[in-house]
């Protein structure tokens, strides 16, 4: 039996909360990936560990409750596209993490909301006002302040991150497109299963076993991946992609904390300055959305009968 597909809902606050949880897990994914690639594990093997673990968690969580019907897709072509966008973005990002600090890779990926906002207009038919577009662009300005392109040495690996963010933006838009069409179970099983199948032939020829503490990151990266993407799929069922997009900006502080704790890399004053700009943009978007959504209800109260 095919599992029931939860319909789209207009629950913006809950969607934002789910997205914030997803972003936290995304930071843990990047932290684990950087630890493992610095331990000389290939980016392909790390990506395999991330998706194989994700697949195992998804099978354990969803199959007992929803049965084998969860494996059947209502839109297999879109699921293949969505899954491909995700695991290609992951592979490129993990490769870049070997050469760039986690704060740099994170801030480059922050350009994603701009791409998501622009794609949401023609692909999803969402209405995005000029105020929200300006706010998202201001958020990106904050990212530029954090990155300091005028003072940091350029590394070609940044191009890998640019490609990764474009693919990730396509993944998020496809996730919203499939919301209400596919169940969360089907989306998780397809995205993790397809990536695991595609990566298996490559890792078999260059496999190296983790040692010591590396095992912790190797085993948990898949759990982080499953948790993050279960939450992000739920978030896109509850709120528009263009509203959720700026939530990823909180990752700048999570990445900075990760850099200090795990890699002894301290953030600079530029990180905090740019972060304040990013937060201000995000708060403005949230405030603007609340005003727009409350306007019809307010007008209805004062309209004479």
KOLMARPA-78802 format. One record per residue (C-alpha): residue number from 1; residue in one letter; x negated, y negated, z. Coordinates in steps of 0.001 Angstrom, whole numbers. Example, Ala and Ser with C-alpha at 12.3 -4.5 7.8 and 13.67 -1.06 7.14 Angstrom:
BEGIN
+------+-------+---------+---------+---------+
| gugu | lummi |    east |   north |      up |
+------+-------+---------+---------+---------+
|    1 |     A |  -12300 |    4500 |    7800 |
|    2 |     S |  -13670 |    1060 |    7140 |
+------+-------+---------+---------+---------+
***
This chain:
BEGIN
+------+-------+---------+---------+---------+
| gugu | lummi |    east |   north |      up |
+------+-------+---------+---------+---------+
|    1 |     X |       0 |       0 |       0 |
|    2 |     X |   -1290 |   -3436 |    -932 |
|    3 |     X |   -1700 |   -5672 |    2137 |
|    4 |     X |     579 |   -8663 |    2427 |
|    5 |     X |    -912 |  -11912 |    1228 |
|    6 |     X |    -597 |  -14720 |    3734 |
|    7 |     X |     855 |  -17806 |    2032 |
|    8 |     X |    -866 |  -21160 |    1935 |
|    9 |     X |     -14 |  -23347 |    4877 |
|   10 |     X |    -261 |  -27046 |    5622 |
|   11 |     X |   -2102 |  -26817 |    8949 |
|   12 |     X |   -4992 |  -29211 |    8470 |
|   13 |     X |   -6243 |  -29314 |   12065 |
|   14 |     X |   -6473 |  -25529 |   12335 |
|   15 |     X |   -8120 |  -25363 |    8914 |
|   16 |     X |  -10766 |  -27867 |    9996 |
|   17 |     X |  -11435 |  -25909 |   13186 |
|   18 |     X |  -11867 |  -22675 |   11217 |
|   19 |     X |  -14204 |  -24437 |    8812 |
|   20 |     X |  -16311 |  -25775 |   11692 |
|   21 |     X |  -16681 |  -22229 |   13016 |
|   22 |     X |  -17665 |  -21035 |    9558 |
|   23 |     X |  -20345 |  -23721 |    9288 |
|   24 |     X |  -21825 |  -22582 |   12601 |
|   25 |     X |  -22164 |  -19052 |   11274 |
|   26 |     X |  -23635 |  -20390 |    8017 |
|   27 |     X |  -26401 |  -22039 |   10041 |
|   28 |     X |  -27094 |  -18727 |   11749 |
|   29 |     X |  -27277 |  -17051 |    8317 |
|   30 |     X |  -29901 |  -19556 |    7138 |
|   31 |     X |  -31832 |  -19245 |   10394 |
|   32 |     X |  -31949 |  -15454 |   10071 |
|   33 |     X |  -32871 |  -15654 |    6387 |
|   34 |     X |  -35730 |  -18073 |    6974 |
|   35 |     X |  -37071 |  -15932 |    9815 |
|   36 |     X |  -37033 |  -12840 |    7607 |
|   37 |     X |  -38555 |  -14403 |    4479 |
|   38 |     X |  -41327 |  -15903 |    6615 |
|   39 |     X |  -41919 |  -12334 |    7845 |
|   40 |     X |  -42657 |  -11435 |    4188 |
|   41 |     X |  -39350 |   -9773 |    3370 |
|   42 |     X |  -38223 |  -10604 |    -158 |
|   43 |     X |  -35257 |  -12922 |    -647 |
|   44 |     X |  -33476 |  -10102 |   -2518 |
|   45 |     X |  -33859 |   -7719 |     440 |
|   46 |     X |  -32655 |  -10381 |    2874 |
|   47 |     X |  -29636 |  -11082 |     656 |
|   48 |     X |  -28944 |   -7341 |     541 |
|   49 |     X |  -29037 |   -7116 |    4357 |
|   50 |     X |  -26703 |  -10088 |    4568 |
|   51 |     X |  -24098 |   -8594 |    2184 |
|   52 |     X |  -24415 |   -4953 |    3228 |
|   53 |     X |  -23800 |   -5991 |    6840 |
|   54 |     X |  -20923 |   -8186 |    5702 |
|   55 |     X |  -19415 |   -5222 |    3849 |
|   56 |     X |  -19706 |   -2902 |    6862 |
|   57 |     X |  -18036 |   -5456 |    9165 |
|   58 |     X |  -15254 |   -6062 |    6630 |
|   59 |     X |  -14597 |   -2314 |    6254 |
|   60 |     X |  -14444 |   -1867 |   10031 |
|   61 |     X |  -12187 |   -4887 |   10553 |
|   62 |     X |   -9781 |   -4578 |    7624 |
|   63 |     X |   -9458 |    -937 |    6503 |
|   64 |     X |   -7948 |     500 |    9718 |
|   65 |     X |   -5322 |   -2227 |    9707 |
|   66 |     X |   -4572 |   -2629 |    5989 |
|   67 |     X |   -5697 |     640 |    4412 |
|   68 |     X |   -7266 |    1282 |    1018 |
|   69 |     X |   -4793 |   -1115 |    -568 |
|   70 |     X |   -7081 |   -3920 |     607 |
|   71 |     X |   -9541 |   -2876 |   -2104 |
|   72 |     X |   -7058 |   -3636 |   -4902 |
|   73 |     X |   -7168 |   -7180 |   -6204 |
|   74 |     X |   -4292 |   -9191 |   -7632 |
|   75 |     X |   -6788 |  -11265 |   -9629 |
|   76 |     X |   -9911 |   -9140 |  -10272 |
|   77 |     X |  -11399 |  -11516 |  -12838 |
|   78 |     X |  -11280 |  -14433 |  -10416 |
|   79 |     X |  -12633 |  -12235 |   -7624 |
|   80 |     X |  -15611 |  -11250 |   -9763 |
|   81 |     X |  -16286 |  -14910 |  -10552 |
|   82 |     X |  -15938 |  -15941 |   -6903 |
|   83 |     X |  -18175 |  -13122 |   -5666 |
|   84 |     X |  -20815 |  -13843 |   -8306 |
|   85 |     X |  -20933 |  -17529 |   -7408 |
|   86 |     X |  -21465 |  -16635 |   -3753 |
|   87 |     X |  -24228 |  -14048 |   -3958 |
|   88 |     X |  -26175 |  -15939 |   -6654 |
|   89 |     X |  -26033 |  -19061 |   -4490 |
|   90 |     X |  -27241 |  -17020 |   -1517 |
|   91 |     X |  -30185 |  -15519 |   -3409 |
|   92 |     X |  -31329 |  -18943 |   -4645 |
|   93 |     X |  -30953 |  -20529 |   -1213 |
|   94 |     X |  -32859 |  -17726 |     536 |
|   95 |     X |  -35704 |  -18079 |   -1970 |
|   96 |     X |  -35876 |  -21820 |   -1324 |
|   97 |     X |  -35970 |  -21243 |    2447 |
|   98 |     X |  -39376 |  -19614 |    2098 |
|   99 |     X |  -40861 |  -22896 |     873 |
|  100 |     X |  -38696 |  -25607 |    2465 |
|  101 |     X |  -37756 |  -26469 |    6075 |
|  102 |     X |  -34252 |  -25398 |    7040 |
|  103 |     X |  -33233 |  -29032 |    7538 |
|  104 |     X |  -34236 |  -29856 |    3955 |
|  105 |     X |  -32344 |  -26935 |    2418 |
|  106 |     X |  -29322 |  -27777 |    4553 |
|  107 |     X |  -29254 |  -31439 |    3582 |
|  108 |     X |  -29611 |  -30666 |    -124 |
|  109 |     X |  -26623 |  -28337 |     177 |
|  110 |     X |  -24672 |  -31235 |    1687 |
|  111 |     X |  -24184 |  -32578 |   -1829 |
|  112 |     X |  -21739 |  -29695 |   -2237 |
|  113 |     X |  -18679 |  -31597 |    -928 |
|  114 |     X |  -19039 |  -34114 |   -3739 |
|  115 |     X |  -18972 |  -31302 |   -6292 |
|  116 |     X |  -16064 |  -29610 |   -4478 |
|  117 |     X |  -14078 |  -32844 |   -4395 |
|  118 |     X |  -14605 |  -33439 |   -8108 |
|  119 |     X |  -13827 |  -29831 |   -9067 |
|  120 |     X |  -10704 |  -29761 |   -6893 |
|  121 |     X |   -9059 |  -32354 |   -9149 |
|  122 |     X |   -9028 |  -30487 |  -12514 |
|  123 |     X |   -9237 |  -26900 |  -11200 |
|  124 |     X |   -6871 |  -27012 |   -8229 |
|  125 |     X |   -4763 |  -29994 |   -9186 |
|  126 |     X |   -5388 |  -31640 |   -5818 |
|  127 |     X |   -4845 |  -35367 |   -5445 |
|  128 |     X |   -7994 |  -37040 |   -4161 |
|  129 |     X |   -7712 |  -40757 |   -3489 |
|  130 |     X |  -10434 |  -43304 |   -4140 |
|  131 |     X |  -10900 |  -43859 |    -394 |
|  132 |     X |  -11795 |  -40203 |     161 |
|  133 |     X |  -14142 |  -40151 |   -2820 |
|  134 |     X |  -15942 |  -43256 |   -1523 |
|  135 |     X |  -16206 |  -41720 |    1958 |
|  136 |     X |  -17684 |  -38492 |     595 |
|  137 |     X |  -20205 |  -40511 |   -1420 |
|  138 |     X |  -21135 |  -42404 |    1734 |
|  139 |     X |  -21686 |  -39066 |    3403 |
|  140 |     X |  -24055 |  -38138 |     621 |
|  141 |     X |  -25882 |  -41447 |    1163 |
|  142 |     X |  -26444 |  -40296 |    4725 |
|  143 |     X |  -27894 |  -37076 |    3379 |
|  144 |     X |  -30328 |  -39076 |    1231 |
|  145 |     X |  -31427 |  -40991 |    4338 |
|  146 |     X |  -32077 |  -37702 |    6115 |
|  147 |     X |  -34033 |  -36256 |    3202 |
|  148 |     X |  -36209 |  -39365 |    2666 |
|  149 |     X |  -37031 |  -38594 |    -966 |
|  150 |     X |  -39216 |  -41693 |   -1008 |
|  151 |     X |  -41514 |  -40349 |    1698 |
|  152 |     X |  -41454 |  -36548 |    1472 |
|  153 |     X |  -43550 |  -34545 |    -962 |
|  154 |     X |  -41395 |  -33071 |   -3699 |
|  155 |     X |  -41310 |  -29292 |   -4020 |
|  156 |     X |  -39969 |  -27427 |   -7096 |
|  157 |     X |  -37956 |  -25177 |   -4746 |
|  158 |     X |  -35537 |  -28098 |   -4371 |
|  159 |     X |  -34255 |  -27252 |   -7847 |
|  160 |     X |  -33277 |  -23836 |   -6507 |
|  161 |     X |  -31212 |  -25538 |   -3822 |
|  162 |     X |  -29526 |  -27802 |   -6364 |
|  163 |     X |  -28469 |  -24748 |   -8365 |
|  164 |     X |  -27383 |  -23030 |   -5139 |
|  165 |     X |  -25167 |  -25931 |   -4074 |
|  166 |     X |  -23429 |  -26057 |   -7475 |
|  167 |     X |  -22704 |  -22330 |   -7290 |
|  168 |     X |  -21539 |  -22651 |   -3673 |
|  169 |     X |  -19160 |  -25463 |   -4662 |
|  170 |     X |  -17676 |  -23214 |   -7358 |
|  171 |     X |  -17269 |  -20473 |   -4740 |
|  172 |     X |  -15346 |  -22753 |   -2385 |
|  173 |     X |  -13055 |  -23949 |   -5177 |
|  174 |     X |  -12390 |  -20353 |   -6265 |
|  175 |     X |  -11660 |  -19460 |   -2636 |
|  176 |     X |   -8974 |  -22137 |   -2514 |
|  177 |     X |   -7639 |  -21029 |   -5908 |
|  178 |     X |   -7181 |  -17466 |   -4627 |
|  179 |     X |   -5586 |  -18557 |   -1344 |
|  180 |     X |   -2020 |  -17267 |   -1310 |
|  181 |     X |   -2845 |  -14862 |   -4161 |
|  182 |     X |   -5307 |  -12560 |   -2409 |
|  183 |     X |   -5448 |  -11422 |    1190 |
|  184 |     X |   -8460 |  -12326 |    3323 |
|  185 |     X |   -9292 |   -8610 |    3479 |
|  186 |     X |   -9466 |   -8236 |    -299 |
|  187 |     X |  -11570 |  -11374 |    -698 |
|  188 |     X |  -14089 |  -10241 |    1934 |
|  189 |     X |  -14365 |   -6688 |     608 |
|  190 |     X |  -14845 |   -7841 |   -2972 |
|  191 |     X |  -17397 |  -10565 |   -2246 |
|  192 |     X |  -19539 |   -8391 |      20 |
|  193 |     X |  -19038 |   -5170 |   -1942 |
|  194 |     X |  -19886 |   -6585 |   -5359 |
|  195 |     X |  -23034 |   -8287 |   -4048 |
|  196 |     X |  -24173 |   -5111 |   -2262 |
|  197 |     X |  -23690 |   -3009 |   -5402 |
|  198 |     X |  -25506 |   -5506 |   -7642 |
|  199 |     X |  -28461 |   -5947 |   -5272 |
|  200 |     X |  -29011 |   -2274 |   -4399 |
|  201 |     X |  -31073 |   -1332 |   -7509 |
|  202 |     X |  -33445 |   -4254 |   -6900 |
|  203 |     X |  -34089 |   -3632 |   -3204 |
|  204 |     X |  -34781 |      73 |   -3674 |
|  205 |     X |  -37959 |    -734 |   -5609 |
|  206 |     X |  -39365 |   -3220 |   -3074 |
|  207 |     X |  -37993 |   -2186 |     313 |
|  208 |     X |  -39975 |   -2942 |    3490 |
|  209 |     X |  -38739 |   -1990 |    6955 |
|  210 |     X |  -38360 |   -4756 |    9569 |
|  211 |     X |  -40540 |   -4654 |   12662 |
|  212 |     X |  -39998 |   -5840 |   16221 |
|  213 |     X |  -37672 |   -8822 |   16625 |
|  214 |     X |  -37122 |   -8904 |   12852 |
|  215 |     X |  -34604 |   -6104 |   13372 |
|  216 |     X |  -32348 |   -8453 |   15355 |
|  217 |     X |  -32068 |  -10922 |   12479 |
|  218 |     X |  -31882 |   -8116 |    9925 |
|  219 |     X |  -28867 |   -6541 |   11635 |
|  220 |     X |  -27071 |   -9722 |   12673 |
|  221 |     X |  -27304 |  -11648 |    9401 |
|  222 |     X |  -24494 |   -9543 |    7943 |
|  223 |     X |  -22316 |  -10093 |   11022 |
|  224 |     X |  -22889 |  -13833 |   10709 |
|  225 |     X |  -22013 |  -13647 |    7017 |
|  226 |     X |  -18790 |  -11716 |    7570 |
|  227 |     X |  -17662 |  -13983 |   10414 |
|  228 |     X |  -18421 |  -17172 |    8503 |
|  229 |     X |  -16666 |  -16166 |    5319 |
|  230 |     X |  -13632 |  -14685 |    7033 |
|  231 |     X |  -13225 |  -18075 |    8688 |
|  232 |     X |  -13874 |  -20075 |    5522 |
|  233 |     X |  -11309 |  -18038 |    3581 |
|  234 |     X |   -8750 |  -18647 |    6317 |
|  235 |     X |   -9616 |  -22359 |    6375 |
|  236 |     X |   -8974 |  -22740 |    2648 |
|  237 |     X |   -5555 |  -21146 |    3104 |
|  238 |     X |   -4711 |  -23758 |    5738 |
|  239 |     X |   -6047 |  -26980 |    4160 |
|  240 |     X |   -7138 |  -28519 |     868 |
|  241 |     X |  -10700 |  -27875 |    -282 |
|  242 |     X |  -11406 |  -31594 |    -629 |
|  243 |     X |  -10353 |  -32164 |    3020 |
|  244 |     X |  -12445 |  -29269 |    4327 |
|  245 |     X |  -15548 |  -30166 |    2319 |
|  246 |     X |  -16951 |  -32904 |    4639 |
|  247 |     X |  -16854 |  -30536 |    7639 |
|  248 |     X |  -20104 |  -28983 |    6431 |
|  249 |     X |  -21839 |  -32210 |    7486 |
|  250 |     X |  -21950 |  -31037 |   11105 |
|  251 |     X |  -24445 |  -28437 |    9930 |
|  252 |     X |  -27148 |  -31098 |    9874 |
|  253 |     X |  -27242 |  -31086 |   13676 |
|  254 |     X |  -26955 |  -27326 |   13888 |
|  255 |     X |  -29830 |  -26951 |   11439 |
|  256 |     X |  -31920 |  -29445 |   13406 |
|  257 |     X |  -31281 |  -27460 |   16596 |
|  258 |     X |  -32203 |  -24241 |   14823 |
|  259 |     X |  -35407 |  -25810 |   13539 |
|  260 |     X |  -36446 |  -26791 |   17056 |
|  261 |     X |  -35529 |  -23506 |   18734 |
|  262 |     X |  -36764 |  -21018 |   16164 |
|  263 |     X |  -39370 |  -22818 |   14049 |
|  264 |     X |  -40684 |  -25632 |   16303 |
|  265 |     X |  -39665 |  -28238 |   13726 |
|  266 |     X |  -38364 |  -31415 |   15325 |
|  267 |     X |  -35917 |  -33735 |   13544 |
|  268 |     X |  -36948 |  -37332 |   12908 |
|  269 |     X |  -35154 |  -40596 |   13591 |
|  270 |     X |  -34102 |  -40508 |    9930 |
|  271 |     X |  -32204 |  -37306 |   10636 |
|  272 |     X |  -30184 |  -38927 |   13382 |
|  273 |     X |  -29682 |  -42168 |   11438 |
|  274 |     X |  -28459 |  -40350 |    8358 |
|  275 |     X |  -26397 |  -38071 |   10555 |
|  276 |     X |  -24506 |  -41040 |   11998 |
|  277 |     X |  -23605 |  -42167 |    8471 |
|  278 |     X |  -22423 |  -38658 |    7630 |
|  279 |     X |  -20296 |  -38387 |   10772 |
|  280 |     X |  -18760 |  -41832 |   10166 |
|  281 |     X |  -17769 |  -40758 |    6646 |
|  282 |     X |  -16245 |  -37537 |    7940 |
|  283 |     X |  -14254 |  -39313 |   10648 |
|  284 |     X |  -12964 |  -41823 |    8114 |
|  285 |     X |  -11790 |  -39023 |    5804 |
|  286 |     X |   -9966 |  -37357 |    8692 |
|  287 |     X |   -8365 |  -40641 |    9800 |
|  288 |     X |   -7324 |  -41469 |    6244 |
|  289 |     X |   -5762 |  -38041 |    5763 |
|  290 |     X |   -3775 |  -38332 |    8995 |
|  291 |     X |   -2409 |  -41724 |    7955 |
|  292 |     X |   -1392 |  -40501 |    4513 |
|  293 |     X |     325 |  -37400 |    5897 |
|  294 |     X |    2179 |  -39293 |    8648 |
|  295 |     X |    3476 |  -42021 |    6316 |
|  296 |     X |    6523 |  -40147 |    4909 |
|  297 |     X |    7662 |  -39098 |    8390 |
|  298 |     X |    7355 |  -42677 |    9667 |
|  299 |     X |    9277 |  -44078 |    6715 |
|  300 |     X |   12010 |  -41489 |    7219 |
|  301 |     X |   12503 |  -42641 |   10810 |
|  302 |     X |   13067 |  -46278 |    9881 |
|  303 |     X |   15189 |  -45714 |    6767 |
|  304 |     X |   18841 |  -46593 |    7398 |
|  305 |     X |   21341 |  -43755 |    7090 |
+------+-------+---------+---------+---------+
***
